[in-house]
Amino acid sequence: MKRMKPISRLLWISATMVSIAEAADPGPTAHLVRNDGPSAPGRVLGNRTGGFRFEPGDGSGAIPLAQPTVIVFDVPKGATSEPGSTPPFEVRVGRDQRISGRLISLDSAKVTLGVGAEGTPLSIDRAGTLAITQRTGEVIVLQEGFERFDAGRWSSTGSPEISRRDKLEGDSSLRLPAGGSTVVHRLSDPIGRGRIEIGFLDDDRTVPRERAIVELTFRGDRGEESLRAVLGWAEESLAFESPGGPALAVQRLLRKPGWRRLGVRFGPDRTEVSVDGDSLAHGNGLRGTLQQIRLGTLTPLEAASAPPADLAVAFDDLRIVRFAEPTADLEADPSQDEVRMVSGDQSFGRLEKADTERITLEVEGRGVVYPWSEVLGLYLRREARPSKPLGGLWCRAEWRAAPGVDPRDLDAVEGVLVEADAERITMQTPYAGTITLPVPRLRRLAVEGSSTRIVVDPFAHHLGDDISEAPAHLDPPQPEGGVLERKFTLAEPPAEAAFLRIDAVQVVGEAPGVGYSAKIRNGELVTNLFVNGVKVDYLNRFIEDNNETPIVVRVPVRPGVLRAGENTVRFEQVGLKNDPTYLDDLGILGLAIEFTGTPPAADARPE
């Protein structure tokens, strides 16, 4: 009851039709998890009409996917070399789910996120969105797509130009002709620990003595230190130098034609440099702070001839990130929008708009602008709105949103399978439509079974009375009292029984040996469940342990209780007999109504 452990923030994802990335046929990469060990490698195949199956590659016979099943996906060979950036933003909506990408915009109706290598716009219903946060532990200091040349941000020499011929994202890139063109950005607030990513276009030509570089300058108590990536053209391989800087072990990588991505992670403890996830250099850290970044082309003064007129390097999608520790022990107000600052400060108000650069929040009648360089995350007021009915084979898919193995880049959604083949799986999610995931990015697919579900409330609630617990224990930390009521509508009542599907944590159980179980059996500290005023059960009866981790509870609702029109689900707590105000403190992490037979029609959710 008062023995709660921290749980993660609670997320629910919705998505319109979008493909996360392009993918080639990876061959058999998945294994069905069984009691006697993993199956032979195989594939998930099928569609809504014909059903879904796991088909082993050894020809041992297809296995229908109808019951709870877990499928794990191997890491494809070369996965660490796949191009792609680390998405800077995470959209969190519901329990334990998220989609990463580039934030394009946020308004009163939706979040628009650019996902995948192409930054394909994805529309996510704001009514289900819990938060938009930067990647855990990071804050964007500079994001530059080179859609125009900003002379206030960059100084230049030579003949840099904005080119619409080549691009990695957006509509254009920065083109620097060979022979001595450079652009320089000096940081107004130098960085001691951080990360840099930038895309560059390699035409794979070899031209003696000509070089294209990315150079980082650091300054500390020992003076200046530099890191320099040599991206072309004098040699057939990429190179790295640290003039005046730390000793680094360098692994030369062959150049390849096309867009590639350079990543540099720096700090006083370690320096790591990679291209498309492959290590180029690593070694000691830097003692100073990052002062400036220079992109340029170099020609030795003694060069015998001018470089080819068409020789140039293109740069795009630059991101400079500062490492920042997440703040803790914060207040929360689910009825307001909140900007959570790097400094630990919080601002509450009404969100007006947000984009990739800034957030505008109305605070006490005036608009206040917050740059993302000062913000860890934006947490939206929780205004639950039921989803449309969604029927089929429900699954949870987990995939990597970026190259590498960092656990921060593992995304997840829940929804119903629409189609699966050797290259991709397609899922429909509760709040906005369909999402397509390439098989090489998949890591796990957990099949729940077939049903129709209406998500009534994707957000977390803290029922109870105790305001003394640490904020991390329940979400929100402040209790909301002993009653929670939610409504949804049906065009007609279901012909068969339905179920309340409840994600719950820290509920006191009545099983012998569980703390406070004697009180539950005595009718105290229970959480009763009502549908349309009819008591259908009490939540505690379904709890068999201390419920220290979230579980899913399915509570039957007998035929005749649900009706056409508006329906009401009510959680109502009972206190101690000698103190009715003393309640169990528990978390309701999500609420849905589920039908296993022919689903009833539901009123359309307002657009």
N, C-alpha and C positions, 0 to 999 in steps of 0.2 A: 504494500500500500504506500508507505512513505520510504520505500527502499529502491527508488528509481535510479536507473543508470542512464548515461547519455545515449541519445539516439540521433541519427543523422537527420538533416533537414529533409523534408518530405516533398516528393516531387511527382508530378503527373504531366506527361507530355502529350501534346497534340500536334498534328502536322498536316499540311496540304501535300498534294502530289509533288514529290521531289526525289531525285536520285542523288545519294550522297557522293558517289564517285563512279567513274567508269571502271569496268573490270573485265579482264579477259577470263576465259574458261580456266579455272584453277585445277580441274581434275578432282578426284575424290579427296576431300580434306576434312570430313567430319566423322565423328564417332558417336554412336549411341551409347549412353551410360547405362550399364546393366549390373545386376547384383553379382554376376560371375565375371565381371570385368568389361572393358570397352569392346564394342563390336568391331568388326572389320571396317576399314575406312569406306565411306560412302557419301551419298548426297541426299539432301532433302528435296523432294520433287512433288509437284502436284498443283492443283488449283481448287477453287471453291466448289466447282461443279463435280469433279471427279474425286475429291478428297486428297489428302496429303499422305506421303509415305517416306520412310527412310529406306533408300536402296543401296545396300552394300555393294562395293566394287568387286567383290569376289564371286558374285552371282548366286549368293546363298538364299536369295528370296527377299522381296520387299516386306517391310514391317509397317503396317498402317499406323499413322499418328492420330490417335483418338483419346488415349488415356494420358495421365500425367507422365511426361517423359523429358529427359534432359539430353541435349545434343551439344557436344563440345567441338570446336573447330580448331584444327591445327594452325599454327602460324606458317603461312606459305613461305617457301624459300624466296629469299630476296625481299621479304616484307620490310626489313629495316632500310632498304634502299628506295622504297617507293617515294616519288616526289610528293610534296604536300607540306603545308604549314601547320603550326600548332594553333588551333582556333583560340582567339583571345577571349570569347564570351561563352557563357553557359546559360541556357534558358532552363529554369527549374520550375516544374509544375507537377505537383502530386508527390506520391511516395517514391523516393529512391530512383527517380528517373530524370533524364536530362538530354538535351541536344546541344552540341557545341557548334560554334560558327562565328561569323562576323556580324555584329549588330548593325543593321541598316537603319531601322526606325522603330519607334514605339509610339502608338497613339491610343485613343480611347477604345479602339476595337481590337487591335491585334499587335503582335510583335512580328516584325519582319527580320528574318535572320538569313544571312548568306551562308550556305553550307556546302561542303565538298570542295574539291579542287577548283571548280568553276565558280564557286560562290553563288550557286543557284538560290534564288529567293525562296524562302520557306515562310509561310504565314501561320502563326500560332495564336490561337484565341486568347486574348488577354483575360477573359473571364475565368480561365483555368490556370493562368500563369502565377506562380508563387514569387519568382525572383529572376532578375537578370544580373548575373555576377561575372566578374572577371575570373579568369582561370585562377584556381586556388593558389594563394601565395604570390600572385603577380598583379602588377598595375601597369597599364600602358602609359608610357611617357611620350612616345611619338609614334604616330601611325601615318604613313605617307603612301598614297596610291599613285602619286605623280599624274593626277588628272590635269593639273596645271602647274606652272613653275611659280612657287611662292618665294619671291625675293626677300620677304621678311623672315623666312625660315632658313633659306639656303643662300650662301654666297657662291660665286662661280668664277671660273676662268675658262678660256677656250670657247667652244661652241656647243654647249649642252642644249638639247631641245626636247620638247615633249612630242613623242611619236605615237600616232594612232595606228601605225602599221603593225606593231608588235605589242602584246600585252599579256600579262599573267592574270590580272583581275581588273575589274573596272573597264574603262574605255581607252586607256593609254599607258605609256611607260616613259621612263627617262632614257634618252639615247645620248651616249657620250662617244663622239668620234675618236678614233685612235689619233695619237699625236700630241696629247696634252690637254685634254678637257677634264675639268674636275668640278664637283660641287661639294660644299662643306656645310655641315650643320653643327653649331656649337650649342651644347646643352645649357639651358639657363640654371638647371639644378643638377650638378654632376651626380653620377650613380656609382656606388661602391659595389653592389651586387646586382646582377641582372642578366638579361638575355637579349640577343639581337637576331632577327631573322630578316633575310632579304632574298628576293628572287632575282636571278640573273639569266640572261639568254646567251648561250654559247653556240656559235656557228661552227665550231669544231675546226676552224682553220688554224694552221700553224704559220705564224709570221715572225721570223727572227727579230729579237730585240724589242718587240712590241709587247706591252703588258696592260692588262685591265685589273684593277685592284679595288678592294674594300679595306680601308685602313681605320683603325680605332686608336685614339690617342688618350692615354691616361696620365694623370699627374698626381704625384704623392710626395712624401718627404725626401725621396731620392731623385726627384726630378721627373722627367717625362719617360714613359714607357709606351711602346707601340706594338700593336698586333696588325699584321697585314696578310690578307688572303690574296693570292695571285691566281686569277681566274682565267687567264689567257694572255697572250697568244703565242708566246715565244716557245713554249714546250707543249708536248702532247698530254701532260698531266697537270692537275691542279697542285699548287704549292702553298706553303704557309711560312711566314717569317715573323720574327719577334725582335726587331732591332731595338736594343736597349731594354728589352723586356725579359720575361722569365724564360727559362730553358724549357723547351717543349719537344716532345717526341712527335715527329711528323711522319704520317703515312700518306705518301702521294697517291692520289686517285686519278684514274684516267678521265680525261675530259669526254663528255658526251654531248651530242647536238641537242638543242632544245632548251626549254626552261628548266632550271635547276634551282635549288634553294640552299643558301648558306646559313648556317646557324652558329652563333658564338655564345657560349655561356661563360660568364666571368665572375670573379670575386677574389677575395684575399686567400681563399683556401684552394682554389682549383680553376683551371682554364680548360674548356673543352670546345673544340671546333669540329663541325660536321658539315657534310654536303648530302642532302637528301637522306639524312639519318646515318650515313656512313662516316666513321671517324676520320678526320683529316689531321688533327693535331690535338694533343692533350698534355697537361703537365702542371707546373706550379701556378699559383695564383698571382694576382697583381696587387701591389701595395697601394696603388693610387685609385682615384675615381675616374670614371669615363668622362672626358671633357668634350670630345668631338668625334664625328664620324665623317670620313672623306670617301667619296666614290670618284674614281678617276681612271684615266688612261695615261700611260707614261711612255715616252720615247727618249732614249739616251741622246745627250747632246751630240755625241760623236757618231750618230747613226749615219750610214752612208747614203741612205735615200729616204724619202718620205714614205709613210705607210700607205697602203692602198686606200683610195678615196672612199670606198664603201665599207672599210673596216670600222666597226663600232660595237660597243657593248650596250645592252639595254638592262635597266634595273626596274624593278617593280615590287610593290607590296612590302615595303619596309616597315618593320615594327621594332621599337626599342621598349623593353620592359624592365621595370624595377622589381626586385623581389621584396615582398612585404609580408609581414606576419599577420594572419587573420586576427581580428579583435574578438574579445570574449566578454562575458558578463554585460550584455547589452540589454536595453529595454526593448520591448516589442509592443506594437499596437496594431493588431490586424485590421482595424477600421480605417487606417491611414496609409498613404504611401510613405516610404522611408528611404532616405539616402544614407548609406553607411559609409563613413569616411575612413581613409587610411589612418588618420590621426586618432581614430577611436570615437570621434564625435558622431552624432546622429542628428538628422533633420527630418521632421515629420511635416506632412502637408498633403497637397493634392498634385499629382503628376500632371504636367501640361504636355510634355513631349520629351523624347530622347532620341539620339542618333549615335553614330559611331564616335563623335567627338565630345558630346556634352549632354547633360540632363537639365531640364528646366522644371523646377518645382515651385508651386504656389505656396508660399509660407506667410500666413497672417495677411493675406490680401495682396501680396506683391510677388512677382516672379523672381526667383533666385536661380542663377545658372551655376552648375557644378561641372567642371571638366572631369572626364574620366581619369585623368592623371592623379586626381585626389580622392577617387571613389573606389571602394572595394565592390560594392554591389547596390542594386536598387531592388527593394522589396515592396511588392505591390499589395494594396489592401485586398483582403480576401472576400471577394464577392462571388460566392459559388453560384453556378447556374448549371442545371442538369444537362447532360449530353443527349444527343439523339440515340436511339437504340442501335446497338452494334452487335451483330450476330455472326458466329462462325467459330473457328478453332482459335481460342485465345492463347497467346504466347507472350513471353517476355524475351526480347532480343537484346543482346549486348554486343557492342562493336567498338573498334578503335576509331577515334575521331582524328588521330594524328599518327605519324610514323613513330616507331620506337615502342617501348614497353612501360612508359610511365603510367601508373594506375590512375592518375588524374585525368587521363584522356580516354577513359572507358565510358562510353555513353550507353544509354538504355532507354527502351520504350516498351510499352505494353499495348497490345491490340490484337486484331484477328488477322490470320494469314489470308492473303488474297491469291498469291501465286508464288511458286518457288521453282527455280531451275538451277542449272549448274553454275550460272553466273551471279544470280541475285535472288533475294527474296523480297516480296512486296507485302506490306502490312497496312491495314487501316486502323487508325487510332481514334480515341473517343472524341477529340475536340476539333479536328479540322480536316481529316481526310486521310491521305495515303502517303506512305514513305517507302522508298526503295533502297535496299541496303546491299552493297556488293559482297559476295561471299568471301573474298580475301580479307575483308575488314571484320567479318563476324568472328566472335569468340565463343558465344554461348546462345543457345536457343532453348528455353524452358517452355514446354508445352503443358498447358493446364487442362484443356479439354474443351468441348464444344458447348456453347451457351449463348444466350442473348443478354446483354448487359446495358443498363442505363446508369451512367455515373451520376449520382445525385449530388455529391460533394467531394471534390478531389483534395480538399485542404485538411490540414491537421487541426484538432481541437483539444484543449486541455480541460477536461471536466474535473470538478473537485472544489476544494476550498483552501488549500494550503498555499500561501504566498511566500513561504520561507525557503522553499527548495531553490537550489542553484538553477539559473536560467537554462542551462544546457539539458536539463533533465526531461522536460516536456516542451512541446512547441504548440502555442506560445508559452513562455514561462509563467505568465500570469493566468490563474484559473479563470474559467468562464462561468463558474457556478455549476449547479447540479442538473441543469436542463439544456438539452440541445434539440432543436426542432428543424427539420428540413422538409421541403415540399417538392413534388414532381407531378406531372400530369400524364394521364393515359387517355387515348381516344376511346378505348374500350377495355373492360376488365379481362384479365387472363383466364383462359379456360382451365388451366392447371395450376398447381402450387408454384409459388415463387419463393425466392430466398433474399433476405437482407445479407449483403456481402459487406462485412465490416473489417477493416484493418485496425487492429487494436494492440495496445501495449500497456503494461503495468496494471492490468485488471486483476483484482483479487479473485482467486479461484476458490471453489468450494471443496476440492479434493482433499481428503485427510492428509495432514502433514504440511499443507501449504499455510503460510502465515495468514492469520485472520480468517481461515476457512470456517472455524466454528461460528464466527459472527455471521458469515454468509448463510450457513445452514440454519441459523436462527432468524433469518430474514433481515439482517442488518448489513449495511454497506453494499447493498446490491444495486445494480444498474438495470432497471426495467426497460423493456422495449415495447413501444406501442406503435401500431399502424392504424391510422384513422380512428384513434381512440380505443382500439382493441388491444389488450395486452397479448403479445404473441410469445413472449418468453422473457428471460433475464440473461444478460450477457455473461455473468459469472459462471453459469452452468456449463459453458463451453470451454472454460479455462482449466487445464489440468496441471499446470506448474506455476512458477512465479511470474510468468509472462514478462520476462526481462528483455526479450527481443520481440519485435512485431510479429504477429501471426494474423492469418485470415480466418475469420469466423463466418460460417454460413448458417443463418437462422431461418428455419422454414416459416413461411407465411401461408396459412391454409387458404384454400379457395373460398372466395366470397368476401374476403377482407379488403382486397384491392378493388377499386371501382373506377368507372369512367370519370374523367375530369380530374380535379385536384386530389392528390393523396398526400398524407402527412406521416412522416416518420419522426418519432419522439424518443429520445433517451431521457430517462427520469431517474435520478439517484435517490437512494434512501440512506439516511444517516444512522447513527447509533441510537438505540432506544433511549438511553439516558442523556443523549446529546444529538438531536436531529440535525444540527448544523455541521456535525463532523462527517465529512464525506470521503469516499475513496478518490484519490487523485490518479487519473488515468488518461491515456491518449486515444482518441478516435482519429485515426490517420487518413481515413478515406471511407466513403459510404457509397454503395451502389445497390440497385435492385437487379436481380438476376433471374432469368427464366430458362429452364432447361428444355421445355417443350416448345410448341409453336408460340412465338412471341406475340404479345398484344401490340397493337398500333399505339404510337405515342404522339402527342402533339409536337409539332415542329418547334425546335428551339429557335428563339428569336435570333435574327441575324445581327 
